[in-house]
């Protein structure tokens, strides 16, 4: 059984594995947790609508950001135990929420404390996946600036299905943004090809811009992505600029 319990408490944590058996975010039956006879749940917030993800900015242990599928990101003040009345951001008028679509992911830049930048994964009105960048407002750290929007990446998904939309975002220890793109529901085989970005995990450098002439693509492809220079959607040697995407 596992002999090393690995836990975390905010976005500044990295959880590297060890050379032995690891148990991450769970009970080690051979450790002190092994003596428990029951698990209880404690309600920490109420009044939410379809919450599907929670995360805190790196080093921020006083707030919990709650992603609601309907397009709102709410803040739970961990000191008062109250959900702040004003949403951090409201994208409800810019998304579709049919089936598994909606506001699906949130990730804070590793340097969020200094630059106030964060990223969201949404289903746009065309039912495609968009990764957007926003910045916190200059006046209130609990409210984002909606006018700071910049499109980082867009991925076409089937318009005839509403499921398999994935949505998770997260920064790796390498500082690159990882993006889970679902297969869109109607084309499950697409994850078995590198000819499109659908059904894949993407890894992009959001601190660089390989496409300065294109305001809708604000990222670069890490040189060590495994499919760089391999013929496919991320192969930019013999393809037009609009075909350049990310790691598959």
Secondary structure, DSSP 8 states (H G I E B T S, - for coil): ---EEE---STT------SS-EEESS--TTSGGGG-----------S-SSEEEEE--TT--SEEEEEETTSEEEEEETTTTEE-SS-SEE-GGG---STT-SEEEEEE-TTHHHH-EEEEEEE-TTS-EEEEEEEE-SS-TTSEEEEEEEEEEEE---TT-----EEEEEE-TTS-EEEEE--TTT-GGGGG-SSSSTTSEEEEBTT--S-TT-TT---B--TT-TTTTSSSTT--SSS-GGG-----
